[in-house]
Amino acid sequence: MADPVRRLDARGESPESVAARLRVPGGFLTPEVRNVAREIVERVRELGDAAVREYTERFDGLKLDVLRVPEKEIEDAYREMEPEVEEAFGVAIENVRRFSRREMPKGFEIRRGGEILGQRVRPIRRAGIYAPGGHGAYPSSLIMSAVPALVAGVDEVCVCASPGRDGGVNRSVLGVARMLGLDEVYAIGGAQAVAAMAHGTESVPAVEKVFGPGNDFVTAAKLEVFGTVGIDAPQGPSDVVVIADASAFPERVALDLMAQAEHLSGASAILLTPSENLIDAVAPLLSGEPAKLVTLVRTEDLRQAAAVSNAYAPEHAHVISEDHELVVNDLRAVGMLGVGDFSPIALSDYAAGPSHVLPTGGTAAWASPRSVNDFLVRTNYMQLDADALDALAPHVSRLARLEGFENHARSVEVRARKAEGKGPDV
């Protein structure tokens, strides 16, 4: 039987060429997906709830009269939760909250003579979170976006989640919403949920920024509404790079790869190792559909493995090596990094503390994981007295005129007592 797992020999190749071979070709948002999302967003903007119900019936096969989930239903879902499940969610929520609190930035102020410069940090007023649901539900994704929002101090958080076949939102998602103190939940999924949050409808007040991963149509809709509202990022398929040497346990490496590959839908899982024996041992442990998304790569050494990872810029990376610090010090572009055999990525996917909403598709080279900063905005300010203005005015005037902006220069000079040797206009 043919080995279903793809193998590559990267020895002698540049990191960039290897990364290009590993990258899934083409964008994950086709023109067809973008066009469908655009139509949905426009109809929801024009028709509000009527369009939301139309698309819910078309895509989910459901006729919903009321879009907002009653508070009693949220409360009942929480009370139905098994104690062990509630405990696990509680641990995850507290760990994410602890990590988010440490991320919280502070404003600052600089005083010099008669000059005060500073920055204020404040939360956005209203955030909309998309919680993937329906046939597959991900209450963990709600935790990873909602907890940073609450720590940031967002006044209002609304949640949209796909209704299941019974017309209701997944009970675990509702239970987690209750644990987080969120009572504004709507049984709306897909691109229509993003459109409703961005433009507002009769049932859903508009938000200032939309958050949360989803399928291709959700991602395309987020791109369509960007500018009307803010969005977090266009998350794509999941990916992981495992960098390991001969000391790694093959079964554990195989499970690390399969864990991310089981997301399917364009996911990718890559092993970078100088050990041919490890590749030979891991390959037969991979099976099913996820195995088709795994690539096993032979590198010259761990340094080349780190260089390939940097060029690929993975969403997740896991380093398993006798000298992991040597590898970690070389890694730059990665959204979430697990260090050592006892730090599998699955821990952070659920309960370690850092958010699992991460940059995908190579964007880790310049983008960052979800954090409280996504829910904050900054305002810079200045306050100068007459002496400070006089000291700065000649420089500003010269630079403004250099760029051809006469009125910029005059707006400063009219207030200055010493600009270009003239007093202020009276």
Salt bridges, closest charged atoms under 4 A:
ASP3 OD2 - ARG7 NH2 3.51
ASP9 OD2 - ARG11 NH2 2.68
GLU13 OE2 - ARG21 NH1 2.26
GLU42 OE1 - ARG45 NH2 2.72
GLU46 OE2 - ARG45 NH2 3.88
GLU54 OE1 - ARG43 NH2 2.68
GLU54 OE2 - ARG58 NH2 3.09
GLU57 OE2 - LYS63 NZ 3.92
GLU73 OE2 - ARG171 NH1 3.79
GLU75 OE2 - ARG79 NH2 3.10
GLU75 OE1 - ARG178 NE 2.64
ASP76 OD2 - LYS72 NZ 2.79
GLU80 OE2 - ARG171 NH2 2.88
GLU94 OE1 - ARG97 NH1 2.97
GLU109 OE1 - ARG111 NH2 3.01
GLU115 OE1 - ARG112 NH2 2.98
GLU156 OE2 - ARG125 NH1 3.53
GLU156 OE1 - ARG126 NH1 2.88
ASP183 OD1 - ARG68 NH2 3.86
GLU184 OE2 - ARG126 NH2 2.56
GLU208 OE2 - ARG125 NE 3.92
GLU224 OE2 - ARG34 NH2 3.39
GLU224 OE2 - ARG38 NH2 3.16
ASP232 OD1 - LYS222 NZ 2.68
ASP232 OD2 - ARG370 NH2 2.44
ASP256 OD2 - HIS318 ND1 3.00
GLU276 OE2 - ARG7 NH1 3.81
GLU276 OE1 - ARG298 NH1 3.07
ASP280 OD1 - ARG7 NH1 2.86
GLU289 OE2 - LYS292 NZ 2.95
GLU315 OE1 - HIS316 ND1 3.51
GLU325 OE2 - HIS324 NE2 3.72
ASP330 OD2 - ARG303 NH1 2.86
ASP341 OD2 - ARG252 NH1 2.24
ASP349 OD1 - HIS316 NE2 3.81
ASP374 OD2 - ARG370 NH1 3.78
ASP387 OD1 - ARG417 NH2 2.49
ASP390 OD2 - ARG417 NE 2.59
GLU406 OE1 - ARG401 NE 2.95
GLU413 OE2 - ARG401 NH1 2.62
